[in-house]
Amino acid sequence: MNHSVDTSPPHLIRQRIRSGDFSDVTSGVAPGYVQCNLVIVPADCAADFMSFCQRNPKPCPLLAMSPEPGDPTLPDLGVDIDVRTDAPLYRRWENGCATATPTNLMDAWQDDHVAFALGCSFSFEEALLAAGIEIRNITEGVNVPMYRTDIPCQPAGAFAGNMVVSMRPMIPKDAIRAIQICSRFPSVHGAPIHFGAPEAIGISNLDTPDFGARVTVHPEEVPVFWACGVTPQMALEQAKLPLAFTHYPGYMLITDTRNAELAVL
C-alpha cells in the first residue's frame, strides 16, 4: 500500500475524498483529529441501534448522530461534513450481507436514513505515539488488523453479535503504558479489553485477521486487543436489515473535533 501521512486540515482532506483525490485508509491522516466509524440505518431501526451503542460502549462509543432522518450532516463534529461523500470507502449491506463497496452514497441515500458516528481507535493511536510507543500498523504502512471474537455484545432489538477487536503488538511495559493512556479516552474505545493469549477470546490465528492486514509480532511482544468500531457491522449481519451502510473498515470519516477534546482526565 502506498501510505503517506496527510497532515492537511480535516476539511481539506474531506474535500479530497469527495472529489475522489484521496481513497486510502485513514490511519495516521489528519493527526490530532477524531476519526469515526459510520453506521447508517433506516429511521425505524435508529432507536434500537442507539440502544445497542449505549449497551456496548466499549466497541460502539457514540459520538454523534444525524440531527433528523435524511439529514446527511453531523454538525456536532464539523461544519461541512456530509456522511454520503466524506468516507473514502463504504460498505452496502442488504439483508445482513455486504454486497458492494461504493465510494459514495449519493445515489443510495434515502430520506429516512439516520447516520451514527462512533469513536475510532485511530484517535488513541496519536496519544500512544506521543508517549513513544510504536504502532506497528503505522510503521508497516498497513490497515490495522481486526478480528472477530467470541465475546458477545448486549443485544438491542434486532442488533446482536460478537465483538470485533483491533490488535497492536507491544512489549509488556508498553502494553501497561498503553492501558494507562487509553483509559483516558473512553469515547474512543478506552483501555484494551485483553492482551496475550488470543485463543482466550476466540482468535485462532493472528496471521489471518478478519479485516485489515497482518502485522509483524516479534517474539518478545504480546498482542494487545482493543474493542473495535467494526463491531456494529457484525450486528448488521445479525439484524438483516433490507438496506444499511457503513464505512469500509479502516476508511474512516475524518472530523473537525480534536482528539484532545475526548480525553477525560
BATOR-492506 format. One record per residue: residue number from 1; residue in one letter; y, x, z of N, C-alpha, C in turn. Coordinates in steps of 0.1 Angstrom, whole numbers, plus 2048, in hexadecimal, padded with zeros to 3 digits. Example, Ala and Ser with C-alpha at 12.3 -4.5 7.8 and 13.67 -1.06 7.14 Angstrom:
# residues 2
{pt 1; A; {7C7; 884; 84E}; {7D3; 87B; 84E}; {7DF; 884; 84E}}
{pt 2; S; {7EA; 880; 847}; {7F5; 889; 847}; {800; 881; 84F}}
# end
This chain:
# residues 265
{pt 1; M; {7F4; 808; 800}; {800; 800; 800}; {80C; 809; 800}}
{pt 2; N; {816; 805; 7F8}; {823; 80C; 7F8}; {82B; 805; 803}}
{pt 3; H; {82D; 80C; 80F}; {833; 805; 81A}; {83E; 80E; 81F}}
{pt 4; S; {84A; 80C; 81A}; {856; 813; 81F}; {85E; 80A; 828}}
{pt 5; V; {863; 80F; 833}; {86A; 806; 83C}; {878; 803; 837}}
{pt 6; D; {87B; 7F6; 837}; {888; 7F1; 832}; {890; 7EE; 83E}}
{pt 7; T; {89B; 7F5; 840}; {8A4; 7F3; 84C}; {8B0; 7EB; 849}}
{pt 8; S; {8B0; 7E3; 83D}; {8BB; 7DB; 83A}; {8BC; 7CF; 845}}
{pt 9; P; {8C8; 7C9; 846}; {8CA; 7BE; 84F}; {8C0; 7B2; 84A}}
{pt 10; P; {8BC; 7AA; 854}; {8B2; 7A0; 851}; {8B6; 796; 845}}
{pt 11; H; {8C3; 792; 845}; {8C7; 789; 83B}; {8C6; 78F; 82D}}
{pt 12; L; {8C8; 79C; 82C}; {8C7; 7A2; 81E}; {8B8; 7A4; 81A}}
{pt 13; I; {8AF; 7A6; 824}; {8A1; 7A7; 821}; {89C; 799; 81D}}
{pt 14; R; {8A1; 78E; 824}; {89D; 781; 820}; {8A1; 77E; 812}}
{pt 15; Q; {8AD; 782; 80E}; {8B2; 780; 800}; {8A8; 787; 7F6}}
{pt 16; R; {8A4; 794; 7FA}; {89B; 79B; 7F1}; {88D; 794; 7F0}}
{pt 17; I; {889; 78E; 7FB}; {87C; 787; 7FB}; {87E; 77A; 7F2}}
{pt 18; R; {888; 773; 7F4}; {88B; 767; 7EC}; {88B; 76A; 7DD}}
{pt 19; S; {891; 775; 7D9}; {892; 779; 7CB}; {886; 77F; 7C5}}
{pt 20; G; {87C; 781; 7CE}; {86F; 788; 7C9}; {870; 797; 7C9}}
{pt 21; D; {87B; 79D; 7CE}; {87D; 7AB; 7CE}; {876; 7B2; 7D9}}
{pt 22; F; {871; 7AB; 7E4}; {86A; 7B0; 7EF}; {85D; 7A8; 7F1}}
{pt 23; S; {851; 7AE; 7F0}; {845; 7A6; 7F1}; {83B; 7AC; 7FA}}
{pt 24; D; {83F; 7B6; 802}; {835; 7BE; 80A}; {833; 7B8; 818}}
{pt 25; V; {82A; 7BD; 820}; {829; 7BA; 82E}; {836; 7BE; 835}}
{pt 26; T; {839; 7B8; 840}; {846; 7BA; 846}; {845; 7C2; 853}}
{pt 27; S; {83A; 7C8; 857}; {839; 7D0; 863}; {843; 7DC; 861}}
{pt 28; G; {84B; 7DE; 86A}; {855; 7EA; 86A}; {861; 7E7; 862}}
{pt 29; V; {862; 7DB; 85C}; {86E; 7D7; 854}; {879; 7D1; 85D}}
{pt 30; A; {885; 7D3; 85A}; {890; 7CE; 863}; {88E; 7D1; 871}}
{pt 31; P; {88D; 7DE; 875}; {88A; 7E1; 883}; {895; 7DB; 88C}}
{pt 32; G; {891; 7D6; 897}; {89A; 7D0; 8A1}; {89A; 7C1; 8A0}}
{pt 33; Y; {895; 7BB; 896}; {896; 7AD; 894}; {888; 7A6; 895}}
{pt 34; V; {889; 79A; 89A}; {87D; 792; 89C}; {877; 78D; 88F}}
{pt 35; Q; {86A; 78F; 88E}; {862; 789; 882}; {85A; 77E; 888}}
{pt 36; C; {857; 774; 87F}; {850; 768; 883}; {844; 765; 87B}}
{pt 37; N; {83A; 75F; 881}; {82F; 758; 87B}; {834; 74A; 877}}
{pt 38; L; {830; 745; 86C}; {834; 737; 868}; {828; 72E; 867}}
{pt 39; V; {82A; 722; 86C}; {821; 717; 86A}; {829; 70B; 865}}
{pt 40; I; {824; 704; 85B}; {82B; 6F9; 855}; {821; 6ED; 854}}
{pt 41; V; {824; 6E2; 85B}; {81A; 6D7; 85C}; {822; 6CA; 859}}
{pt 42; P; {81B; 6BF; 855}; {822; 6B2; 854}; {827; 6AD; 861}}
{pt 43; A; {832; 6A5; 861}; {838; 6A0; 86D}; {82F; 699; 876}}
{pt 44; D; {825; 692; 871}; {81C; 68A; 879}; {812; 693; 882}}
{pt 45; C; {812; 6A0; 87E}; {80A; 6A9; 886}; {812; 6B3; 88F}}
{pt 46; A; {81F; 6B2; 88E}; {828; 6BC; 894}; {827; 6BB; 8A3}}
{pt 47; A; {826; 6B0; 8A9}; {826; 6AF; 8B8}; {819; 6B6; 8BD}}
{pt 48; D; {80E; 6B3; 8B6}; {801; 6B9; 8BA}; {802; 6C8; 8B8}}
{pt 49; F; {808; 6CD; 8AD}; {809; 6DC; 8AC}; {812; 6E2; 8B6}}
{pt 50; M; {81D; 6DB; 8BA}; {825; 6E0; 8C4}; {81E; 6E1; 8D2}}
{pt 51; S; {815; 6D7; 8D4}; {80D; 6D7; 8E0}; {803; 6E3; 8E0}}
{pt 52; F; {7FE; 6E5; 8D4}; {7F4; 6F1; 8D3}; {7FB; 6FE; 8D6}}
{pt 53; C; {808; 700; 8D2}; {810; 70C; 8D5}; {812; 70C; 8E4}}
{pt 54; Q; {816; 701; 8EA}; {819; 701; 8F8}; {80D; 704; 901}}
{pt 55; R; {801; 700; 8FC}; {7F5; 702; 904}; {7EF; 710; 901}}
{pt 56; N; {7F4; 717; 8F7}; {7EF; 724; 8F3}; {7FA; 72E; 8F1}}
{pt 57; P; {802; 731; 8FB}; {80F; 738; 8F9}; {80C; 747; 8F5}}
{pt 58; K; {801; 74D; 8F9}; {7FF; 75B; 8F5}; {7FD; 75C; 8E6}}
{pt 59; P; {7F4; 755; 8DF}; {7F3; 757; 8D1}; {7FE; 74F; 8C9}}
{pt 60; C; {804; 745; 8CF}; {80D; 73C; 8C8}; {81A; 73A; 8CF}}
{pt 61; P; {822; 745; 8D1}; {82F; 744; 8D8}; {839; 73E; 8CF}}
{pt 62; L; {83D; 731; 8D2}; {846; 72A; 8C9}; {855; 72E; 8CB}}
{pt 63; L; {85B; 733; 8C0}; {869; 737; 8C1}; {873; 72D; 8BC}}
{pt 64; A; {86F; 725; 8B1}; {878; 71C; 8AB}; {870; 712; 8A3}}
{pt 65; M; {876; 707; 89F}; {86F; 6FD; 896}; {87A; 6F6; 88E}}
{pt 66; S; {876; 6EF; 884}; {880; 6E8; 87B}; {888; 6DF; 883}}
{pt 67; P; {895; 6DE; 881}; {89E; 6D5; 888}; {899; 6C6; 886}}
{pt 68; E; {894; 6C3; 87A}; {88E; 6B6; 878}; {885; 6B7; 86C}}
{pt 69; P; {87C; 6AE; 86A}; {872; 6AF; 85F}; {879; 6B0; 852}}
{pt 70; G; {874; 6B9; 849}; {87A; 6BB; 83C}; {885; 6C5; 83B}}
{pt 71; D; {88A; 6CA; 847}; {895; 6D4; 847}; {88E; 6E2; 847}}
{pt 72; P; {890; 6EA; 83D}; {88A; 6F7; 83C}; {891; 702; 843}}
{pt 73; T; {89C; 6FF; 84A}; {8A3; 709; 851}; {89E; 70B; 860}}
{pt 74; L; {8A1; 716; 865}; {89E; 719; 873}; {8AB; 71F; 87A}}
{pt 75; P; {8B5; 716; 87C}; {8C2; 71B; 881}; {8C2; 723; 88E}}
{pt 76; D; {8B7; 721; 896}; {8B6; 728; 8A3}; {8B4; 737; 8A0}}
{pt 77; L; {8AE; 73B; 894}; {8AA; 748; 892}; {8B3; 74F; 887}}
{pt 78; G; {8BB; 748; 880}; {8C3; 74F; 876}; {8CB; 744; 86E}}
{pt 79; V; {8D7; 748; 868}; {8E0; 73F; 862}; {8DB; 73A; 855}}
{pt 80; D; {8D3; 742; 84D}; {8D0; 73E; 83F}; {8C1; 73E; 83D}}
{pt 81; I; {8B9; 73D; 848}; {8AB; 73D; 846}; {8A6; 731; 83E}}
{pt 82; D; {89D; 733; 835}; {896; 728; 82D}; {887; 72B; 82E}}
{pt 83; V; {880; 723; 835}; {871; 726; 837}; {86A; 725; 82A}}
{pt 84; R; {86F; 71F; 820}; {868; 71D; 813}; {868; 72A; 80B}}
{pt 85; T; {871; 733; 80E}; {873; 73E; 805}; {873; 74C; 80C}}
{pt 86; D; {874; 74C; 819}; {878; 758; 820}; {86D; 760; 826}}
{pt 87; A; {860; 75C; 824}; {855; 765; 827}; {850; 76B; 81A}}
{pt 88; P; {84C; 777; 81A}; {848; 77D; 80D}; {83B; 777; 807}}
{pt 89; L; {833; 771; 80F}; {826; 76B; 80A}; {822; 760; 814}}
{pt 90; Y; {81C; 755; 80E}; {818; 74A; 816}; {809; 747; 813}}
{pt 91; R; {804; 73E; 81C}; {7F7; 738; 81A}; {7F8; 729; 819}}
{pt 92; R; {7F2; 723; 80F}; {7F1; 715; 80D}; {7E3; 710; 813}}
{pt 93; W; {7E3; 706; 81C}; {7D7; 701; 822}; {7D5; 6F3; 81E}}
{pt 94; E; {7C9; 6F0; 819}; {7C5; 6E2; 816}; {7B8; 6DF; 81C}}
{pt 95; N; {7B8; 6D5; 825}; {7AC; 6D1; 82C}; {7A4; 6DC; 833}}
{pt 96; G; {7AC; 6E5; 839}; {7A7; 6F0; 841}; {7A3; 6FC; 839}}
{pt 97; C; {7A6; 6FC; 82C}; {7A3; 708; 824}; {7AF; 70E; 81F}}
{pt 98; A; {7B0; 71C; 81F}; {7BC; 723; 819}; {7B9; 723; 80A}}
{pt 99; T; {7C1; 71C; 802}; {7BE; 71A; 7F4}; {7C7; 722; 7EA}}
{pt 100; A; {7D3; 727; 7EF}; {7DC; 72F; 7E6}; {7E5; 737; 7EF}}
{pt 101; T; {7EB; 741; 7E8}; {7F4; 74A; 7EF}; {801; 74B; 7E7}}
{pt 102; P; {80A; 740; 7E8}; {816; 740; 7E1}; {821; 749; 7E7}}
{pt 103; T; {82A; 74D; 7DE}; {835; 756; 7E3}; {841; 74E; 7E8}}
{pt 104; N; {841; 741; 7E5}; {84B; 738; 7EB}; {845; 72A; 7EB}}
{pt 105; L; {84C; 721; 7F2}; {848; 713; 7F4}; {851; 709; 7EE}}
{pt 106; M; {85A; 70D; 7E5}; {864; 704; 7DF}; {85E; 6F8; 7D9}}
{pt 107; D; {853; 6FA; 7D2}; {84D; 6EE; 7CB}; {844; 6E6; 7D4}}
{pt 108; A; {840; 6EC; 7DF}; {836; 6E5; 7E8}; {83C; 6DE; 7F4}}
{pt 109; W; {849; 6E2; 7F7}; {84F; 6DD; 803}; {851; 6CD; 802}}
{pt 110; Q; {84E; 6C7; 80D}; {84F; 6B8; 80E}; {859; 6B4; 819}}
{pt 111; D; {85E; 6A8; 818}; {868; 6A3; 821}; {863; 6A0; 82F}}
{pt 112; D; {856; 6A1; 831}; {851; 69F; 83E}; {84C; 6AC; 844}}
{pt 113; H; {84F; 6B7; 83E}; {84A; 6C4; 843}; {852; 6C9; 84F}}
{pt 114; V; {84B; 6CE; 859}; {851; 6D4; 865}; {84C; 6E2; 866}}
{pt 115; A; {855; 6EB; 867}; {852; 6FA; 868}; {853; 6FE; 877}}
{pt 116; F; {849; 707; 87B}; {849; 70D; 888}; {84A; 71C; 886}}
{pt 117; A; {852; 723; 88E}; {853; 731; 88D}; {84E; 737; 89B}}
{pt 118; L; {844; 73F; 89A}; {83D; 745; 8A6}; {840; 754; 8A7}}
{pt 119; G; {841; 759; 8B3}; {843; 767; 8B5}; {838; 770; 8AF}}
{pt 120; C; {83C; 77C; 8AC}; {833; 785; 8A4}; {832; 792; 8AB}}
{pt 121; S; {827; 799; 8AB}; {825; 7A5; 8B1}; {82D; 7B1; 8AB}}
{pt 122; F; {832; 7AF; 89F}; {83B; 7B9; 89A}; {847; 7BC; 8A2}}
{pt 123; S; {84B; 7B1; 8AA}; {857; 7B3; 8B3}; {854; 7BD; 8BE}}
{pt 124; F; {848; 7BC; 8C4}; {846; 7C6; 8CF}; {842; 7D3; 8CA}}
{pt 125; E; {83E; 7D5; 8BD}; {83B; 7E2; 8B8}; {847; 7EB; 8B9}}
{pt 126; E; {853; 7E5; 8B7}; {85F; 7ED; 8B8}; {861; 7F3; 8C6}}
{pt 127; A; {85E; 7EB; 8D0}; {860; 7EF; 8DE}; {855; 7FA; 8E1}}
{pt 128; L; {849; 7F9; 8DB}; {83F; 803; 8DE}; {843; 810; 8D7}}
{pt 129; L; {848; 80F; 8CA}; {84D; 81B; 8C3}; {858; 822; 8CB}}
{pt 130; A; {861; 81A; 8D1}; {86C; 820; 8D8}; {867; 828; 8E4}}
{pt 131; A; {85C; 824; 8E9}; {856; 82B; 8F5}; {84E; 837; 8F1}}
{pt 132; G; {84D; 83A; 8E4}; {846; 845; 8DF}; {837; 842; 8DD}}
{pt 133; I; {833; 836; 8DC}; {825; 832; 8DA}; {823; 830; 8CB}}
{pt 134; E; {819; 837; 8C6}; {816; 836; 8B8}; {810; 828; 8B4}}
{pt 135; I; {815; 822; 8AA}; {80F; 815; 8A5}; {807; 819; 898}}
{pt 136; R; {7FA; 819; 899}; {7F2; 81F; 88E}; {7F4; 818; 880}}
{pt 137; N; {7F5; 80A; 880}; {7F7; 803; 874}; {804; 807; 86D}}
{pt 138; I; {80E; 80A; 875}; {81B; 80F; 86F}; {819; 81D; 86A}}
{pt 139; T; {813; 826; 872}; {810; 834; 86E}; {809; 834; 861}}
{pt 140; E; {7FF; 82C; 85F}; {7F6; 82C; 854}; {7FB; 823; 848}}
{pt 141; G; {806; 81C; 84B}; {80C; 814; 840}; {804; 808; 83B}}
{pt 142; V; {7FD; 802; 845}; {7F5; 7F6; 841}; {7F8; 7EA; 84A}}
{pt 143; N; {7F3; 7DE; 846}; {7F5; 7D3; 84F}; {7EC; 7D4; 85B}}
{pt 144; V; {7F1; 7CF; 866}; {7EA; 7D0; 873}; {7DC; 7CA; 872}}
{pt 145; P; {7D1; 7D0; 878}; {7C4; 7C9; 877}; {7C4; 7BD; 881}}
{pt 146; M; {7BE; 7B2; 87C}; {7BD; 7A6; 884}; {7AF; 7A0; 884}}
{pt 147; Y; {7AB; 79B; 88F}; {79D; 797; 890}; {79B; 789; 896}}
{pt 148; R; {792; 781; 892}; {78E; 775; 898}; {786; 779; 8A5}}
{pt 149; T; {788; 771; 8B0}; {781; 774; 8BC}; {779; 767; 8C0}}
{pt 150; D; {771; 768; 8CB}; {76A; 75C; 8D0}; {772; 756; 8DC}}
{pt 151; I; {77F; 759; 8DE}; {787; 754; 8E9}; {78C; 746; 8E4}}
{pt 152; P; {789; 73B; 8EA}; {78D; 72E; 8E6}; {79C; 72C; 8EA}}
{pt 153; C; {7A3; 725; 8E1}; {7B0; 720; 8E4}; {7AF; 712; 8EB}}
{pt 154; Q; {7B9; 70E; 8F2}; {7BA; 701; 8F7}; {7BD; 6F7; 8EC}}
{pt 155; P; {7B5; 6ED; 8E9}; {7B8; 6E4; 8DE}; {7C3; 6DB; 8E0}}
{pt 156; A; {7C9; 6D6; 8D5}; {7D4; 6CB; 8D6}; {7D2; 6C3; 8CA}}
{pt 157; G; {7CF; 6B6; 8CB}; {7CD; 6AE; 8C0}; {7C2; 6B4; 8B7}}
{pt 158; A; {7C5; 6B5; 8AA}; {7BC; 6BA; 8A0}; {7BB; 6C9; 8A0}}
{pt 159; F; {7C4; 6D0; 8A8}; {7C5; 6DE; 8A8}; {7BC; 6E5; 8B2}}
{pt 160; A; {7B4; 6EE; 8AE}; {7AA; 6F5; 8B7}; {7A6; 701; 8B0}}
{pt 161; G; {79E; 709; 8B7}; {798; 715; 8B1}; {799; 721; 8BA}}
{pt 162; N; {795; 72D; 8B6}; {795; 739; 8BE}; {7A1; 742; 8BB}}
{pt 163; M; {7A4; 74A; 8C4}; {7B0; 753; 8C3}; {7AD; 75E; 8B9}}
{pt 164; V; {7B7; 762; 8B1}; {7B7; 76E; 8A9}; {7BF; 778; 8B1}}
{pt 165; V; {7BB; 785; 8B0}; {7C2; 790; 8B6}; {7C6; 79B; 8AC}}
{pt 166; S; {7D1; 7A2; 8AF}; {7D4; 7AE; 8A7}; {7D0; 7BA; 8B0}}
{pt 167; M; {7CD; 7C5; 8AA}; {7C8; 7D1; 8B1}; {7D0; 7DD; 8AD}}
{pt 168; R; {7D4; 7E5; 8B8}; {7DA; 7F2; 8B6}; {7D3; 7FC; 8BF}}
{pt 169; P; {7CD; 807; 8B9}; {7C6; 811; 8C1}; {7D0; 81A; 8C8}}
{pt 170; M; {7CC; 81D; 8D5}; {7D5; 826; 8DD}; {7CD; 82E; 8E7}}
{pt 171; I; {7D2; 83A; 8EB}; {7CC; 841; 8F6}; {7CE; 839; 902}}
{pt 172; P; {7C5; 83A; 90D}; {7C6; 831; 918}; {7D4; 831; 91F}}
{pt 173; K; {7DB; 83C; 920}; {7E8; 83C; 927}; {7F2; 834; 91F}}
{pt 174; D; {7F1; 835; 912}; {7FB; 82D; 90A}; {7F7; 81E; 90A}}
{pt 175; A; {7EA; 81B; 90C}; {7E6; 80D; 90D}; {7EC; 807; 919}}
{pt 176; I; {7EC; 80E; 924}; {7F1; 809; 931}; {801; 807; 930}}
{pt 177; R; {807; 811; 929}; {816; 810; 927}; {819; 804; 91E}}
{pt 178; A; {810; 801; 914}; {812; 7F6; 90B}; {811; 7E9; 912}}
{pt 179; I; {808; 7E8; 91C}; {807; 7DC; 924}; {814; 7D9; 92C}}
{pt 180; Q; {819; 7E4; 931}; {826; 7E3; 939}; {831; 7DE; 930}}
{pt 181; I; {832; 7E5; 925}; {83D; 7E2; 91C}; {83C; 7D3; 916}}
{pt 182; C; {831; 7D0; 912}; {82F; 7C3; 90B}; {830; 7B7; 914}}
{pt 183; S; {82D; 7B9; 921}; {82E; 7AE; 92B}; {83D; 7A9; 92C}}
{pt 184; R; {846; 7B1; 927}; {854; 7AD; 926}; {857; 7A3; 91B}}
{pt 185; F; {84E; 7A1; 912}; {850; 79A; 906}; {846; 78E; 904}}
{pt 186; P; {847; 784; 90E}; {83D; 779; 90D}; {83F; 771; 900}}
{pt 187; S; {84B; 771; 8FA}; {84D; 768; 8EF}; {848; 76F; 8E2}}
{pt 188; V; {843; 77B; 8E3}; {83D; 781; 8D7}; {82F; 787; 8DB}}
{pt 189; H; {827; 77E; 8E1}; {819; 780; 8E5}; {817; 787; 8F3}}
{pt 190; G; {822; 78D; 8F8}; {820; 793; 905}; {817; 79F; 906}}
{pt 191; A; {811; 7A1; 912}; {808; 7AC; 914}; {7FB; 7AA; 90C}}
{pt 192; P; {7F4; 7B5; 909}; {7E7; 7B4; 903}; {7DD; 7AB; 90B}}
{pt 193; I; {7D4; 7A4; 904}; {7CA; 79C; 90B}; {7BD; 7A3; 90E}}
{pt 194; H; {7BB; 7AF; 908}; {7AE; 7B6; 909}; {7B0; 7C4; 904}}
{pt 195; F; {7A9; 7CE; 90A}; {7A7; 7DB; 903}; {799; 7E0; 906}}
{pt 196; G; {795; 7EA; 8FD}; {788; 7EF; 8FE}; {77E; 7E4; 8F7}}
{pt 197; A; {771; 7E6; 8FB}; {766; 7DE; 8F6}; {769; 7D1; 8ED}}
{pt 198; P; {76A; 7D3; 8E0}; {76D; 7C8; 8D7}; {763; 7BD; 8D8}}
{pt 199; E; {756; 7C1; 8DA}; {74C; 7B7; 8DA}; {74E; 7AD; 8E6}}
{pt 200; A; {755; 7B0; 8F0}; {757; 7A7; 8FB}; {75F; 79B; 8F8}}
{pt 201; I; {767; 79C; 8ED}; {76F; 790; 8E8}; {76A; 78C; 8DA}}
{pt 202; G; {75E; 790; 8D7}; {758; 78A; 8CB}; {75A; 792; 8BE}}
{pt 203; I; {75F; 79E; 8BF}; {762; 7A6; 8B3}; {757; 7B0; 8B1}}
{pt 204; S; {750; 7AF; 8A6}; {744; 7B7; 8A4}; {746; 7C5; 89E}}
{pt 205; N; {751; 7C6; 896}; {754; 7D2; 88E}; {763; 7D4; 88C}}
{pt 206; L; {768; 7DE; 893}; {777; 7E1; 891}; {77A; 7E5; 883}}
{pt 207; D; {771; 7EA; 87B}; {773; 7EF; 86E}; {775; 7E4; 863}}
{pt 208; T; {771; 7D8; 867}; {772; 7CC; 85E}; {77B; 7C1; 864}}
{pt 209; P; {788; 7C3; 864}; {791; 7B9; 86A}; {790; 7AC; 861}}
{pt 210; D; {792; 7A1; 867}; {793; 794; 85F}; {79F; 792; 857}}
{pt 211; F; {7AA; 798; 85C}; {7B7; 798; 855}; {7BD; 7A6; 856}}
{pt 212; G; {7C6; 7A9; 84E}; {7CD; 7B6; 84E}; {7C3; 7C1; 84A}}
{pt 213; A; {7C6; 7CD; 84E}; {7BF; 7D9; 849}; {7B9; 7E1; 855}}
{pt 214; R; {7AE; 7E8; 852}; {7A8; 7F1; 85C}; {7B2; 7FD; 85F}}
{pt 215; V; {7B2; 801; 86B}; {7B9; 80D; 86F}; {7B0; 817; 876}}
{pt 216; T; {7B4; 824; 876}; {7AC; 82E; 87C}; {7AC; 82D; 88C}}
{pt 217; V; {7A0; 82D; 892}; {79F; 82E; 8A0}; {799; 83B; 8A4}}
{pt 218; H; {7A0; 844; 8AB}; {79B; 851; 8AF}; {792; 850; 8BB}}
{pt 219; P; {789; 85A; 8BD}; {77F; 859; 8C8}; {785; 857; 8D6}}
{pt 220; E; {791; 85D; 8D8}; {797; 85D; 8E5}; {79F; 850; 8E7}}
{pt 221; E; {79F; 847; 8DD}; {7A8; 83B; 8DE}; {7A0; 82E; 8E2}}
{pt 222; V; {7A7; 825; 8E7}; {7A1; 817; 8EA}; {7A8; 80D; 8E1}}
{pt 223; P; {7A1; 803; 8DB}; {7A8; 7F9; 8D4}; {7AF; 7EF; 8DE}}
{pt 224; V; {7BB; 7EC; 8DB}; {7C3; 7E3; 8E4}; {7C6; 7D7; 8DC}}
{pt 225; F; {7C3; 7CB; 8E2}; {7C4; 7BE; 8DA}; {7CF; 7B5; 8E0}}
{pt 226; W; {7D7; 7B0; 8D7}; {7E1; 7A6; 8DA}; {7DE; 799; 8D4}}
{pt 227; A; {7E1; 78E; 8DB}; {7E0; 781; 8D5}; {7E9; 781; 8C8}}
{pt 228; C; {7E5; 77A; 8BE}; {7EB; 77B; 8B0}; {7EF; 76D; 8AB}}
{pt 229; G; {7FB; 76D; 8A4}; {800; 761; 89E}; {7F9; 75C; 892}}
{pt 230; V; {7EE; 763; 88E}; {7E5; 75D; 884}; {7DC; 752; 88A}}
{pt 231; T; {7DB; 752; 897}; {7D3; 748; 89E}; {7D5; 739; 899}}
{pt 232; P; {7E2; 735; 896}; {7E3; 727; 891}; {7DC; 725; 884}}
{pt 233; Q; {7DA; 730; 87C}; {7D3; 72E; 86F}; {7C5; 72A; 872}}
{pt 234; M; {7BF; 72F; 87D}; {7B1; 72A; 880}; {7B2; 71C; 885}}
{pt 235; A; {7BD; 718; 88B}; {7BE; 70A; 890}; {7C0; 701; 883}}
{pt 236; L; {7C6; 706; 879}; {7C7; 6FE; 86D}; {7BA; 6FC; 866}}
{pt 237; E; {7B1; 706; 867}; {7A3; 705; 861}; {79C; 6F9; 868}}
{pt 238; Q; {79E; 6F8; 876}; {798; 6EE; 87D}; {79E; 6E0; 87B}}
{pt 239; A; {7AB; 6E0; 87A}; {7B3; 6D3; 879}; {7B0; 6CC; 86B}}
{pt 240; K; {7AE; 6D4; 861}; {7AB; 6CF; 853}; {7B6; 6C5; 84F}}
{pt 241; L; {7C2; 6C9; 851}; {7CE; 6C0; 84C}; {7CD; 6C0; 83C}}
{pt 242; P; {7D1; 6B5; 836}; {7D1; 6B5; 827}; {7DA; 6C0; 821}}
{pt 243; L; {7E5; 6C3; 828}; {7EE; 6CE; 823}; {7F5; 6D4; 82E}}
{pt 244; A; {7F6; 6E1; 82E}; {7FE; 6E9; 838}; {800; 6F7; 832}}
{pt 245; F; {80A; 6FE; 838}; {80D; 70B; 833}; {80F; 715; 83E}}
{pt 246; T; {80C; 722; 83C}; {810; 72C; 846}; {815; 738; 83E}}
{pt 247; H; {81A; 742; 845}; {81C; 74F; 83F}; {80E; 755; 83C}}
{pt 248; Y; {80E; 75F; 833}; {802; 767; 832}; {802; 772; 83C}}
{pt 249; P; {7F6; 774; 843}; {7F6; 77E; 84E}; {7FD; 78B; 84B}}
{pt 250; G; {807; 78F; 853}; {80E; 79C; 851}; {81B; 79A; 849}}
{pt 251; Y; {81C; 78F; 842}; {828; 78C; 83A}; {831; 782; 841}}
{pt 252; M; {83A; 787; 84A}; {841; 77F; 853}; {84F; 77A; 84F}}
{pt 253; L; {854; 770; 856}; {861; 76C; 855}; {86A; 775; 85D}}
{pt 254; I; {874; 77C; 858}; {87D; 785; 85F}; {889; 77D; 863}}
{pt 255; T; {88D; 77D; 870}; {898; 775; 875}; {8A4; 77D; 878}}
{pt 256; D; {8AF; 777; 87C}; {8BB; 77E; 881}; {8BB; 780; 890}}
{pt 257; T; {8B1; 77C; 897}; {8B0; 77E; 8A5}; {8AB; 78C; 8A8}}
{pt 258; R; {8B1; 792; 8B2}; {8AD; 79F; 8B6}; {8A1; 79F; 8C0}}
{pt 259; N; {898; 7A9; 8BE}; {88D; 7AA; 8C7}; {891; 7AB; 8D5}}
{pt 260; A; {89C; 7B2; 8D8}; {8A1; 7B5; 8E5}; {8A4; 7A7; 8EC}}
{pt 261; E; {8A8; 79D; 8E5}; {8AB; 790; 8EA}; {89F; 789; 8F0}}
{pt 262; L; {893; 78D; 8EC}; {887; 787; 8F1}; {882; 78D; 8FE}}
{pt 263; A; {887; 799; 902}; {882; 7A0; 90E}; {886; 798; 91A}}
{pt 264; V; {87D; 796; 924}; {87F; 78E; 92F}; {882; 795; 93C}}
{pt 265; L; {880; 7A2; 93C}; {882; 7AA; 948}; {88C; 7B5; 946}}
# end
